[in-house]
Amino acid sequence: MSTADTPTTDAPVLTERRDNVLLITLNRPQARNAVNLALAEGIAAALDDLDADPALAVGVLTGAGGGFSAGMDLKAFVTGERPWVGDRGFAGIVQRASSKPLIAAVEGFAVAGGFEVALACDLIVAAKGSKLGVPEVKRSLVAAGGALLRLPRRMPYGLAMELALTGDPITAERAYELGVVNRLAEPGAAVDAALELAATIARNGPLAVAATKAVLQRQFDWSEEEFWQRQGEIAGPVFGSEDAREGAVAFSEKREPVWKGR
């Protein structure tokens, strides 16, 4: 079993290395993994570790206790606590996640700020029957943690508008049909499916993966002319790297490449 199933400490966020993948677990199941300052700081620290360690290639973010996250801890919020961490923003992730690929593994529910945390990840794996949504308007609040930015980029505009204005959730199956969820898993198997996806990504050249993610993320603000220029700036060094040569040689020699990250 993973730490997502059997948390062993009271820390608000747990981390576990699975080969070159970092499994990050939100560990406040008694509060439906609601985001308070301690949990936000734990996520931010885990993302710092993921990016700083060259032995780690991909992160998987999940929740303990059969649910991903119910969003901001409103009890903490009304006491004046604000779960923002530096330039990473709410939950230590929504304004700046990791530079390395990050996969959300959702069980049960990811709602309000919890869905926004999942949307801050690059890919989402969700268990069938899970509920996803931004119900903030039902409480006279605004989904200000990135959902209004990211939902229209991941699903048709009209459907994003409906989801945000009604506050009603959708199932993981419907989110998969819309392209918001990348892969569906059986209930209880989201982490395993996410780790499988992470392993597929981690087998690729780390420089190429980083450059590819950077281009995909940043290109929304570029004109077509800027795209070619900026893509060249990001991708150019990859083509001249030792890893690029190793990839070509390994292909010709019909063997697995050995990446050095340079």
Beta strands, then each sheet from edge to edge (+ up, - down):
strand 1: 13-18
strand 2: 21-26
strand 3: 58-63
strand 4: 84-85
strand 5: 89-90
strand 6: 102-106
strand 7: 109-111
strand 8: 123-127
strand 9: 131-133
strand 10: 170-171
strand 11: 183-185
sheet 1: 1+ 2- 3- 6- 8- 11-
sheet 2: 4+ 5-
sheet 3: 7+ 9+ 10-
end
